[in-house]
Amino acid sequence: MPNAQLVSQYRHARRTHESALVELVPLLRQMAIETLVDVLHKSTAIEALGELNEDWVPTLRVQRVLGADSAVLFDVETSHPDRSVEDAVDAVNVEYLDVLIELTGDEYMGRVTID
């Protein structure tokens, strides 16, 4: 059985971790949107799909990017003629959304909207 000092250190680390997540999750969401705003200026929401890949690693991928009026600015099924949009979507998938799903567990599994 762990001693009292170890239990106390563990509880402190858990509180610190949970507090950091409360700050980090909204930042990841905002950074994802703002990265897309750079190339799709009217972006306001991301429709994404969280699932386990073939290696059982959770991934969160952009499916569509929407504007304020729910206009579809990007759709993964039809892609986009501007390579910079494709590059931004790829960056958002790996740099922000994969980190988001890694940190939050199953909260972002399935179809989700990030705005």
Secondary structure by P-SEA (a helix, b strand, c coil): cccaaaaaaaaaaaaaaaaaaaacaaaaaaaaaaaaaaccccccccbbbbbbccccbbbbbbcbbbccccccccccccccccaaaaaaaaaaacccaaaaaaacccccccccccc
